[in-house]
Each structure stands twice: as structure tokens, then as C-alpha cells.
Amino acid sequence: MVLKRKRDGPGQTDATAPVITRPKPGTKVFASGKAVKDGLATGSPQTFVSFRQQIVTPYSLLPLAINHPTVIILQHYLDISPTCDEIFKAWQIGDQTKNGQQTQAAVELLSEIINILTTLPFFRSSVVGLINKIVSNTDPYHEYLNRLIQSGSRDDVYHGYLLASAAMGVDPPSSSASLGSSIGRLGMKVWAILVEGGSIRGLGKQLGMRRRNKEGMVGYGEPDPLDKPDIRHLILRLILPLFATSAFHAHARSILPPLYSGLSDDPPITVYRVLTALWRAISGPSVGLNRRTSLIMFHEKSLEHLWQLLSRQDLEPTTSKTVSEVVEAFLEAITTVPGQGICFVDEGWYPRRVIEDTSGAATDRGDVPTNGGVGDGRDDNWKKGLHNRILGNVVRKVGHKAVDDDGLVGNWLTKVFEACPELIAGYWAHSALAVEPRLNARWVATMAYINRIIALSPPPLSTFRQPVPTGSDASSAPFRSQPPAVDVMIESILPSPLTKSHIMKGLQHTDGLVQHVTAAVLARGLQKLCTIQDLFLQIETEVGAEPSTSQENLWTRRRRELEMEARKRIPELSVIIAFAQKAATMAPADADTEAEIALTAKSSMLTEVALRIFELCNKAMPSMASEMKFDVGRLLVSASSASAERKARREARAGSVVSDSGSVASVGTMGTAGMGGGFGQARGDVEGFEALSQLHVLQLLGEVRDWNWMNKAAGSQYTYLYHILLLNLSTQQLVTQMKTVSLVEHLLLPTLLYEHDPAELSIWLEALPRASDTVSGPMLLAQQIHLLSFLDDCFRRAIKTPYRYLEDSFALVPDFFEYTRPSEMISPVLMTIMEQLNAKITGQLISTEAAGVVLVYLRRVILGLVGKQGDLKFLLVVIERLDDILEKAKESGQARIGLKDVVQGMKDDLALIKGKGIDRKPEVADPEAHRLREEADWASRSFEWTCLNRSTAQWTDSKSQVGLVETFIVSTGETTILRRARFILHLLSSKKGVLALLEARKAALDLLHQSLNGTSTDSRKAQLKLYIFDNSDLRKLFLSEEGDDYRSQLDRLTVYLDESVSPDKELGEAVAVELVEALKADKSGMNSARNLSLIQPWKRFIQADSAVKALRYIVKRSDKIVSAITPQIVQTISTIVMATKDPDYMMRHIATVIQLNILPSVVALLQEIIITRDGSIKLSKISLKKATIRDLLKTKENAAFDVISLLVGNSVDTARSMLSVLTKDPGELEDRRIIPTVAVLLDLPNDETLDVVSLAISVITTTGSQKRHLSSAIRIVGRLYESQGEKIDVLIKKIGLSDFSLPIAQLVEHLADEGHQSSQIAIRHLVEIGLQHAVRVCSKVGDLDEDEVATMVSLRHAIDSSPDIELQGQLAEPFITAVIQDRLEIEDAVDLAVRLAKRVEIKASFIRQQLQALFSSSAYHRSTNSSCPTSFKLAYVRLIHALFSASTYVSCQPNFIEPLVLLYRGTMSESDRLILNMFQLFEGYRKLSTSSVLKYWSANGIVGSGNRSFDALTSLDPLRVFATCQAYPLHRTLKSYGKPDEKPDEGESLYDPVFVMSLLTCTLCEGNVTGLDWVEILRSNALGLTLCGLSSRDKEVRCVAGYALAKAFTLILKKPFFERNQVLYTLRLLRHSIDAPATRLPTLTTLFFAHALRSLANPSHFLYPLTSRFLLQRPIFDPSDTPMLYGMLYASGDGWKRERGWMVRFLKEGVKSEADWRVVRRRKVWSLLATLFSSSLDPSFRRTVLQAMESMVDIPAAARTLVLRDGLIAWLVMQWTNINRRHANSALKGTKAQTWEKDEKAMMLNIVEKICIGMIPGEKERIKDSKQLGKWVVQIEILFKRVLETDTDIERLETLSRILYRLSFINGITVTSSILPLLVQQFTSLTKAAAEGGPSERITAYLFHAGLSLRLEDLTTKNDVKDAIEEIGWRAEKGDAGQELANWVKREKRLVEWKE
């Protein structure tokens, strides 16, 4: 007895799963399937409960093992009752008797069985059968299911969804499934029955029915809520797989809100599952479908529910992540990745184009003309301009909630703003952020949030460019003419909530943290403003370069407007300065206590951010900074620091610069900041924030305008330059050093002091004494003060009068400097220093110590200047002048102790460089000697000093050498490398000195090699090469024996010379000329071998003149050279031979050539000469004597035979001599290498017979022969077959199977092509043994090589060329068997098998056997795969078709037809047409239809259900079907399979209309087509394609199409559906337009009706209202008129552009025959298109118009009418001119504009070519009737000249050449003689880099054949025509038009010369 459940009380909302009391354990257990069946057959609810209790399995434990007891008992039960009839019967009885308990028990058990078995593939078919039974229309169970779900009882609802969710889990839909896939069909049927039954209406409300605990709260205790699901989770399990389906989308509006709102109460695993399903739904393979799905699945409210989940921290068990992390990742995926989810790609700061006025015209600027709602919440125009409206509303609703405790919402919103910058402007007005400065954590978090948004980078640069079509390169598009709106940009820089008042309050706040946070946000905004302004400057530069009618660059104006708007939002600069001064004076002078130290740190932080703001203000808003009268130099040096400077100087003089702490402060930089005295940021002993402040000051000084750095600092006697240099020398911060150097370069390089050579400044800076960690102290500080104070005075004087000092330097050494070599000039500062030294030493205004410091510094500078000078004369004079100054001082009584020694050191340095043998004495630590304190540090970083002081051991030590290279070459700039390389050249110029030893000089040469290797800039490298190879001393080493010891190092330098670079070539040629002259100077020849070895590295630079001189010397002194010859010398002589370009001289001295063993180089010379026109003429004049030929033959070298072959082929005299030699000495014919020569001789008419047949056959049959010898031997055999055929037959019959190879196969191919009747026996013999050889090849183990495959190709060609030869089946069958068994992957082998199957009579049993083998092979399964190569499948199908058609008696069997279904794709490809032909052969032979087989066909290549032909029809791709309508194959016949395709993949994009019509006819004949089926047929476009069949040229196709349409019309009348009446009306109009049965309609008519039917199936298409209005307005349709012509071409509504483009495309696709032309001619369509083309500037529209015209001229009648009546050619000439003019004057530049122009011109030339194709046949008939030449030919000539006025490319030239070739067939035409020279001239001006078989080869062939039609008088009277013919003839002769034509031209040329 079943216990009753307590009745629910009123208002009770408990939705827990109903509990049927389980029996006690052991009450009822089923042990077998029969027991289960018997128990369930009783219908007792308790039995159902007991069995369910036995098998019940929680969801989390699935799947079970296949041997699990539960699975086993279910298997046993299903074996007895496969369809579970007992359960369904109990369900049916319970429903009929209203027994809820029985119904629930049956449904619950059925659901449990389905859940368990779904996860086991073994039971797939059983479970599918159960679900099919539930959803079947013939069974009532789908009604029972809907009745349960719609019941008022929670228990019934629960059990209904329990079964529905289980059924959905069997075959759930998948978003990743391909189109047409069967995956998910069962699940969709389940959903369909719920929709049709009305169960979906209450599903949204039922989503709130969830499990609750005793307290009424939601509670889920299980790990997985699906273990004991409630109604909500059952519904979720049902709908989650459906998210990506359109069927669910129709009901999403009522289902999704309760789904999202309940997520907050769902357990974590449920949230994860929902989000996973959502993600799968929007991440399918189709981007467009994903976008539509996202818009349906997500809206503002759903995102609000999602981001509110970010606060949940409970853990999700499957991922071990919190709900917050899962939701955050999901939100970021759908809202922060453009193009994914609801985050759509925007245009940065540009709004979406919107329509503002009633006329439909959008704003030209592309932005919303209103304010856009920024700061105005009541204006919704901002929404209209958004690309992401959903996200825009979401971020506005989030508002201030973005500032939360954990920051997750703020982080998410920041990423949203980063992906969609357009949202920022509209966000601030609704953010409600509290930004009033106050000291609390909330305000700091708010400011940090604002700071993060401001810190986002600007939109990508591509968003500022004009939009481009999808897939195009956006980087090449021009920038937009209009910049973004200021109010949009400024909100991303300085947001409106952060007002000027807030910033001022924050900066003036009493708390330092508030001040710093406010300043940091302000600095971030200014930094972003700088970034945007730099971006605008970049755009200004590019936009400014383009022509414009505007007087001002709009981007410049917008940049100024942005600056002015920013100024309104920040405080005045005085406020910022006051803030900085207050921060700087905050800290005490000496911080002792912790409070004071903290105050100092606070002061440093605030000062740093203040200076940063000041620097950014100056950079971003220079106008604001210029309005403030503030000397920025005071930031560097203050008055207090100046007073400290004076104090330090006094202490330095007194020797007490050391402070109390023992450290040394930087003199002049020790002041403290004061309110009126500046900031003093030039201290060198700073770190941390103070060092960072220092960098801000230096950056500011480099950017400020009109700052006079030569003024003296406030309270200081020195300029700012002094303080900058002192900071550079005293700081220990590397970044500060770099900044100071950069600042000095910024100040000095633009002046005349260093303008001549900016690199010289580095010499002066590197020589300064710098403090370091190892060297410091008061003495070094004093030396720095002495030096900088002196230099400061010198720089001031030099900058005031620079020309005076320049003139002094020029006068010091007259004519030394040249303005053409500015890099060698010296800065005028040097003359200033000399002048000031003279004045101050003479006037005793400088101390000896200070003067010593200056002279030591000057010594360093002069040593560095050595690398700038080619001659040291100037520097020596400078040193002498310094010596004179000291002499004068001595004469005046001044002691000046030690200064003379410094000057002497300068002299010693230069003397050592010049190699005068000065011995460097070790320096003694003399306290009186003048030296800088950091001498050792400077010496370690000075390359020049290091080189002068390196010991011999250091020069020879490899490690030391590597260190020198890495320190001074690799890690330095290129200008420094040049200077140091030149210094090395100075050292190499002397044999003594530093590089006196051999190893040292080698090391120096290695340094030059490393210098060349380290220089990458072309100009720098060229300059360095000039220094090295133009150096006279180094050149001596290259040219004489002095360099023998360094030859390897010198050769390494020579490698860097590139003969293709003009300067390098000049340097190399100069050396080569000197080497040749040295060779000639050796009269005795004793040193000739050594001189030739010297030429070896320079041989590539030897020119023709020098080569001729050298060769004459070599020939004259050959006896001396031969005795010492080496391979290197032979190579050098060979290069000289090649350089002479004089083969005649070599032939005259052939004996010497043989003696020197340089015949190969002579061959190379002849091969190089012969490819030039002049060289070919030169070779034809060479005549070898018989003795010379005999000498060459005696050498027995391959090169000798090559020489003879080349000369015999080009010189008639040599050919006569050779023929005479071979006639008198037949023994020479025994050498195989003579074969190429004999092949040439046999082409000449002569009475001599050469017995070479045996030799030729021997060459062919011998393995290892060269290809050239083989081809010549094959030609000889074919040439001699007429005269010596019997002898050849005898020799060929001796060839056996073992001798067969590729050459023999090529021989039989050649004989078959020749077609001699006498050669048939030989061909048959060779083919027979060839087939036997092919059988062996195909049957061997392993892969085939290229020769074996080529052998089968030659055999196939031979069989094709010999149709009269009878082949035996016993030879063909083994080969076909071998191919099918082992070589189906070899396409050439399969092709040969196909030929044999068609040529040979094959046994029926053999055909049956081989067809079975073909269908059981792996090639069959590979061919059924969509990834199979098209060529492989085609070859495979051809073989099947050949065998199939060989015997229909055998092949027309069902077992041979059924496998073809998987192979067939229904397309127009050759393979599919062959398969369809096999279906037709079967039907014709068996008189049976194949429709029963084709029911199982599917377009996606899988076997269908086979229920109806309708399923196969609807599997067709509608887009491809309609593409077939647009490109309908008019020549397709009903029964034939047509011609073979030229390309394997041709036709795959179109369906076969014969197959589609047959499939539609089968569907209609089945008679069970419902109304919804008719809608699907309309959507498949099959009816439209059948309608297009009425335009076919084949009458049978038209009859079938008419029958199918009549049948469809009859059936549509009987089935009601929404579109029926309109479809019938459309078909009636079509029927009434047909005059008689099988009448052929124009393609325009049928294509228009196809468009109309397609729009009926897709009412959302823009064409639907247009076609419907057009058809419904008229009672009959006129097929002789163009439909909707004027209304579409001249549309004026919103979609005018789309409608006009559609009409032109319709004309392009519809005009295919003369009937179509008559239709469009009636309305003067061509004239309308010509007018539209001329008035339009849209490149895509113009291209479509030209394509429409091109389709018209394909029709001969249309071409004649357009040319003769409408002046088409004249119009093309005019448009060509307009295109040139338009693109020359247009502002559109770049690759895209050039592509548009190129495409238009190419289509125009295609039109001209098609005109010629249509006009030439008629014109030839006119000429035959003695009529005058048509005027259109003259117009073609005008067009040619117009096209050739400008440079043309190779593709255009090919089209022109092809047109001229076609015109040349007209007799008496004069265009050829006038146009051919122009084409040849253009052709020769193009590059010669065309590949073989490319355009150049075809152009040459066209022009050559066109030239053959010229009249003789044109060649004799017109020199340009003669030159053109000679040029193109020479190109054809050298092989530019293919080897076959080249051989013909050579042969004819030899015959003509021989006769002459």
C-alpha cells in the first residue's frame, strides 16, 4: 500500500520533488529483464517505484560503467522490450484514467532509464528510439507531456520537466555544429512539441519554483543540485542547450528575465553551468549568428544581475574558483573584447552614423551634430551615436557603485571603457562620484578609480582613419577629414566631475595625502593630453601633405581647441607654482628627528609631482606656460644656490671644500629652495624623489620655448650651461647623465658651433673630467670648477661671434678645410679656447693650475679629433700655436711650471700616431705635473688613448682584442665607429710606432673588419669603405707584396665591397685597374702568377677594357703562367675571360685556351653572350676552321663539345666546317657528346648523310645520359625516320622490357606527336613494353619517383596521339589492376588507366572485379571526405566512370550505384557530372529511377534519413543554389556530362541544375508536401533554380523545368500556407509570359522571377517590397522589357545606393544571350549605364557597371551594335582619359587608389578584347567580299595609343598584345605596323624578372605571331617596324616565348642563312 503525501496547505510554495514512498529494502528486487517486463506489465505504481529505486543513480555519478549492475539489468530489459512498451502503456493508462500516481511513476522511471543510458554510446539507438516515440506525431505521448507541464499540480509539472530535460539531454543542439548537421535534431523536436503544445508560455514563471527549506528559504544541500533537482533546475537543464538556436530566441524575452534574476539564489555550480551555456551559445563558428544571439541573450537588466554576483565569494566545486571569479571572467569575455558578446567594434571617439533629418541623409562629418548628451542626462542623442548602447546603459546604471570595497566592479568597468572608449563621455554625468577633496578611504578609492580611467590609452590609430571594408588593410586608409569632437575627447582626459574648483581645493588642502592624490590625477590627465596631442601631430603631418581646399588643417584647429578646453578644467599655472613652492619649503634645512625626516620625504614627494605637473603643462599647453613670466632656469639654479656657489668657490681656493661629514657637495648646486629664489634642482648628490624631480626639470628645460641658456643664472656669474655641465659631471645617476647630455645636445647642436658635424660634440663631452665611485674629492671638484668656468666663458664668446672664429680656423691653415667635407671641420670653440688661453695667460688672468687643467682637457679633445681628420696638419698647427703662447709667457717672465710638458704631451701623441718612434716613458707621480684627477677613468674609456698605450702582448692577446672590440666597437654608435676606424687608419699609415709589429697590424686590420661589420646604415658604411679603400697606405698593401703577410685580413675587408653598389664598384674598379697595370708591367712574366693571385679578390670588379688588356698579356705570357698555374689562377683567368665579352678573341687563341684549361669559362662566356641580341649577332660571325674543330675534339673534354655545339647552332660557317669534319672523319660520330651538334646539322639541307641512328638509340637506351643529349637523340630519331625508318624499326624492336625507361617513353611520345605512318609499328611495340614496364613500376614496394611518374605521363600522351593503334586488353588489364590495388594516390597513373579503359575492350568479369575493388579501397573513403583534394577525387571518379561506361551490363547494379551517393556533392564540377551521368546510365539501362537511392543523399556528404526526397532537397545550401541561378550554365544538357574541366575545382561553387530539378521533381511526385514544406522549398531557392532552367539552351532541360513548375503550381493550389497566394500569382505571371511549351525565356526574365521567389521566402530582404509592388501592379509580365529598370537605377529613397547597385548586378548576371540583349537594347540600357559610370565616383559601383558592360559584349550581336551604333570604343577612349585625369588630380593616394585605377583599366581592356572576338569574324568576311576595313579598327588603334601614352604594367601589356594578335588575323590591316613598335618598346622597358610561363612568355608569343602577318613593304620602309620585329624575333629565339617556338625560330633562321 502506498502512503499518501500530505496535502499542500494554502499559500505553500514548497516546490520540492515529489516523494513516492520507497518499499523497504528487499521488498521487491528484479533479477532479470523478464522479471522487470512482467512486473511493469502489471501497471502497478509500486512496481515502477521499486524498479526505479533499484536503478536510481544520482546525476553526479553518471556515467556508469558498462558492467554496472544497473546497466546490466537495463540491458536485459531492453533486449526483451526494446521500446519500453510497458512503461508507455502505463503512462497512457494513467493519463486516460487521471491516475496521477501511476502517470508520475511511469514518467519518473522512463526519465531515469533515459538519464542512465544517454551517457553510454552502446545504447544510443535504443534511447533515440524512445525519444522518437515521445515526439512522434503518430503517438499521443507528446500531448501527455504537454499536459503534465501545463498541469496545475506541482508534481505533474515536476515530472513533465523531468522527462523533457532527460529527452533534451539525449541529443542537445550544439552551436559548433556545421550547417546541415544532424546533431541536435532530436533536441529541437523535443522543444518543438513543447512550443506547439503551449507549454512554453508558463515556463518563465515556473523558473521561480525552486527548493526551499523548512524556514522557507532557498537551500541546496547536495553537491550537485541535479542529483535531486527542483523545477527550476529541470527547466535549466532543458533550455541551456537551446541558447544558440533560433527556436529558443523566439521565446527568450519571457524566459530570460526570471532566469537571470534567480541566479543570485542559485548554487555556484548552477551559475557556472548557465554561464557556460551562454558562452557556448555566443561563440559559434558564425560571427554574424553570434552577434544576433548576443543581442537576444543579453540586455541591461541581465548584465545588472550578473555584475551584482561579483560580491559572491562562495566556491564553485568543478573549477575551484569563487562565483565572483567565474562571473568576472564571463563579464570580461562578453563586454570587454570587441566583436565578442555584446561588445561591438566601435570607431573610438567617433560616433556611429545616425540619420538626423527626414530626407535620410546622414551627416557628412560622420558624427552626431548634437552635443551627444555629455553632461546632459535628459538628452538621448548620445545613445543614438553609440555602437554599444547596451553597455552604455549598463555603465550609467552602475554609476558610483563602481567604487566598491574589493574593486571588482571598478576593474570590470575600466576594462569596458578600454574596449569601448566611446562610453566614457556619457558615463561621468551619471556616475554620481563624490570627488570633493576630503581625507577618507572612499575619496581616495574614487580618485584612484578616476585615475585608472584617465590612464587608459587613446583609441587605436586605425579608428582615426576612414572606414574600410571588412578584410581590408586599415593602415593604408587615409585619415578622416574631421577630427573627433572636443567634448568627447576631453572627458577621457580631464573628466567633468573633477572640476577646476575640486583640483584647486585638493592642491591647497591641508593634508599632504589629499594634495598628492589630487596632483597625481591631474598629472595623469596632462600626460594623456600630451599623448593625444602627439597623436594629432602625427595625423596633421599626413593630412597636411594631402591637397585640400581648406585654408586651415582641421586637425590643427581641433588640437588647439582641445588645449583651450583643457585649460578651462585645470587651475592657473600660478596655483601650481605656489603649490610647488610650498611643497619645496616644507622641509627643514637639516632633518634630525623622525618627524623632520618624514616631513622631508613628504616635501620631496609633493615637489616631484608639482614639477611633473609643471613640465606636463609646458608640454601640453605651451600657450599657458608662455603667459606666465617665470624663468624656468630658476628651477635649475636658485639665488640661494648661487650664494652657496660663491661660498664653495672660496672654500675651494682655501682648500677646504670638504664638509663636516667628509663628503663633497656639488659646487654651485647646494642651495635650498626659497619662495622667491627658485628650486635649485641642479644638485648632483640627490636620489629618490629628488632625483626624479631633477629629471622633470631637465626635461622641462629641453622643451621650453625661447629660453636663453646663455644668460647668467640668478645671482651666479656663470650661465646655465655651466650648471648643466657641472650637474652632468657630478651626478651618479645614469639617467640624469643621459638627460643632461641630451639637453646639451639640444642646446648646442642647432648652433654654428657644431652644426657642421653633430658627432663632434661627443668628443668634447667625453673629455670632461667626470666624478665616479672610484674618483672624487675636493681636488677633482676644483679642477671641474676651473675647467667649466673657463669653458663657460669660451662658449659665451663663441656663440656671440661664431663667424669670426670660423674665419680664424680657416686662416690658421689656408685651404685645409672644404665646405664639401663638413665632417672634417673643427668647431670654432677650439679657436675660442686658444684665444682665451692666450689672453688670460698673457694677461695673467688665469692661474697655472687652472691653465693646466684646460690644457690637459684640450689634449684629450685633440686626441679625439684625430679621427675626424684625414691629415693631422691642422692639429699640429694648433699645438704649435699653444707652444707659442707658452713661449710668450715665458719671455714675459711667467714661470707657468708644467704647462710646457702638457703641450709636449700633445706633440708626443701626434708623433706616436704618425709613427715617428717616440718612446713613451712611464709617467712618474710628479706632484707638480698637470693632470686631471680622473685620468685613469678617462684612459679606460678613451679608445685613442687605449690604442696608443697598448703593449705588444696586448695587441697579440686574443682575449684583450675581444675586449677592445666589445668595449669600443660593438657598443658604440656608428659615427663614433667611423671616427675610431679613421684613427686606426692613421696608425696603419706608418711602419713604426704603435703598430710596428706584424701581429699588431693584423689586430688593427681586424678592428677595421669589426668596424665594417658593426655599421649597418648604408650611408655610414659607404663612408667607412671610402675611408678604408681610398687610403693610400692601405691600398699599397692590397697592390704589392707588402700585404702578403696580411692577405687574409685584407681579403676579409674586400668582401664588404658590393659590385652592385655604385660607390663600391668605383672603389673596386680603381684597385682592379691598378692590379691589371701591375700585371702588364711585368714584361718578363716572372711574377705573373703572383700578380694573378693578387687580382683574385678583385676579379669581380674587372671591366671589359681591363679584362682585354689582362687577357692579351696572359695569352702572350701563357708559357710562364702554365708552369705555375693553380686552381685559383685558373678561376681568376676564367673571370677575366668572362669580363672580356669577346668570344671572337678566344676562338682565335683556342690553343692557348686549351693550354690554360679555361674551356669551361669560354662555354660560360658563349652562353652569356648568346642571350643578348648583340652577342647573338657576334656569335653568328664567328667561323671556326676545321683544324680548330679537330683540336677541340682531340681534347675529349665536355667543354670542347659544348663550344662546338653552341657555335654550330649560331654560325653557318662553323656548321659547314663541322659537317665537313664529320663527313671526312666518321669516327668522331662514336662519341655521344657529339649528339647535340649532329641534331643541329640534321636540320640543315645538305646532301651528306651522317650515320648516327645507332648512336642516338644507344644514347636513349643507356642510363645516365644527360638530358640535353637525350632530347637531341630523340629529335634525331624523329628527324631520320622518313629516310632510315627500316633501320630505326630494327633497332627499336631490339629494345626489351628491361631496357624501358623514361627516355624511351619520351621517344615514343615524340614519335606519336610526329605522326609518321611508318612509325606505327615502332610506337605499338614501345607502348606494349611500356605498359608492361608500368605494371612492374606500379606493383613494386615503395613510392614512385619522378621519372617513373613521368614515364606514365609520356605513355598517356603517346596513346592519346595514336588513335589508330590497337591496344590489347591483356596488356591494359594488368596495369589497371595494379593501379587500383596500389597506386590510386598517383593521379597520373590513374589518368593512364582511364585512357586504357576507354581504348581497350575489357572483360565483363574484370570490370565487376575492379569496380568492387574501387569501392572497397581507401581512396573511396578519402574521396568521400570534404578535405579530399579535388584533383585526387576527379581522377578517382574518372576511373570509375570509365569502367562503369565500359559495360553497362555489369555496372548497372544497385551495389555499384549506392556507393556513389556519398561521393556525389551535386555540383557542376566534372567529378559530380560524371557521377550524375552514371546515375543516368543506370536509369537508362535498368529502366528504374535512382530516386530511392538519392533520398539518402545529403549536401554535407553524410547519409540522410532517407524518409523523403524533401530532406535531401532542403539539405542544399540556399546561398549556393541562388549563386547557381545568378551564374546559370546555359549550355548544360540533360543527359551528357559535358566537357572536361580545365581546373579540377572548377564548378564546385555551383550546384548542377539538372540534379536540383530532378530532386525537386522527386519531392513533388511523392505528394506529401505540406505548407511548411513549401516554405522550406522556397527558402532553399530550388524553385527559383528550376525556373531559371526555362532559359537553358537545351530543350530537354526546358521541358523538365516546365514540368516541375507545372507540378509545383498544381500542388501549391492544394496546400495552404501564408505565402501561397503570392507565389501562385507570381507563377501565373510567369506562365502567361510563355508563348508555347519549351519556349526559351530570356535569362533576365527567369533570373528576375528567381529573385522574386527568393524575396517571398525572406520578407526581411530589401527586395521583397520592391518586387512585390512591381508584380502586383501589372496583370501580365512583359518578358521583352527590363523589369524595374528606371525605378531601381534612379531610386531616391534611403536605400538608393543599394537598389542601384542591385540593378546593375542584375544586368551583369542576366544578360547572357542575344535574347537578353534585345531586351536591354529596347530601353537603351547601355546608354544609361554609361551615363551612371561617368557621373559616379564610387569605385565598387563603377567596377560593377564595367562588369555589366563586359557581359553585354560577350554577345556578338551586342558587340556589333555597341561598336557600330553606340560608339563603345570611342566612349572607352574618353573614359580612359578621364580616369587618368581624375586619379592625377584626386586627393586619394596610396595602394587602394592605385588598385581601383588598375582594376577599371583592366576591365576596359577586357571589354575591348571581347569586342574584337565578336567583331573579327564579321570583319574577315567583309574583307573577303572586297569591302573596306571597318572604322572600328581605327578606333582600336586610337585606344592603343592612348593606353600606351603612359607607363603600363605587365598584365595590361599582355592584354594589349593578345588583342593585337587577334587583330592580325584580318587581312590588310595596318594597325599591326603602327602598334607593334609601341608595344615592343613598352615591353623592353619593363623588368625582365618574369617567371617562365608567366606574362612575358605569352606577350612574346603574341607579338611574334602578330609580326608574322606584317607586309613586306612595312618591314622595308619603316625602320621602327623593322627594329621591333628584330627585337621580338630575338626574344623568341632565346626562348622567351617557350622552347618549342625558340627551336622553330632557330631552325628557320639557320635554313635562311644556309641558303644565303
Disulfide bonds with the S-S distance in Angstrom:
none
